[in-house]
Amino acid sequence: MKKFSLALLLAVNLFAAAPIQSTVQELSWPKGDSFLTFLEKNSIPLKLYYDLDSEDKEFLDEIKEGISYQISKDEKGGISQVLIPVNEELQAQIYKDDDGFKFQLSPISYQTYDRVLSMPVSANPSQDIIETTGSVALAHGFYL
């Protein structure tokens, strides 16, 4: 009986100490939606937008349809953070803390790499690139 009680106590402690699970969704910015529409659809107080200075509002007007953005949700399904690329250098970050939702524009952190691909071209350059690298995106980029 003592072993069972000890095992049960250990199991309860493990579940209690388990990390809080959150999920991240990557979505596409809908056509015709504004930042204000986004806040409204996601039940984020519109005050967040109205409290911004005019320069930040202008940046938010640069959000393009079809751009990928991420929403992180907590274990209850509520939004904990949103990252929306505004342009190539900035992203809008909405996050929830103890006082409610906050907003900030932050730089997008990224690394670039230069690589050289050398290969014989037998017939079709894009098909040869796909066969050599396995990358459809690289083959598509060849024509851009």
C-alpha positions, 0 to 999 in steps of 0.5 A: 500500500505504501508503494502505491501511495508513493507512486500515486504521489509521484505521478500527481507531482509530475503532472502538476510540474508539467509545463504549460502547453501552448500552440502556435498557428501560422496563418495568412493575412486575409484580403481586405482586413485591417489591423483594427479588423484583426483586433476585433475578430480576435477579441483584442481591445481596440484601445490597443490600436487607438492608443498608438501614435500616428507613426505606428498606425502608418506602419500597420497600414503596410501589412499586406494580404497573404503575409504569414503571421503567427498566433501563440495561444495558451492552454485555454485557447486564449491569445498569448502573443501575435507576430505580424510582419509589417515590412521586411524590417519590422514586425508588430508584436501583440502580447498579453501580460498581467495587465492585458494586451500590449503592443510593440514594433520590433525588428525582425531578426534574421540571418542570410547565407550566400551559397553557390550551386554548381551543377551541369544543366542537362535539359531544363534548369529548374528540373535539374535544380529540383533533382540536385537540391530537392528545393522547389523554392530554389528552382522557382527563385531561379526564374525571379 
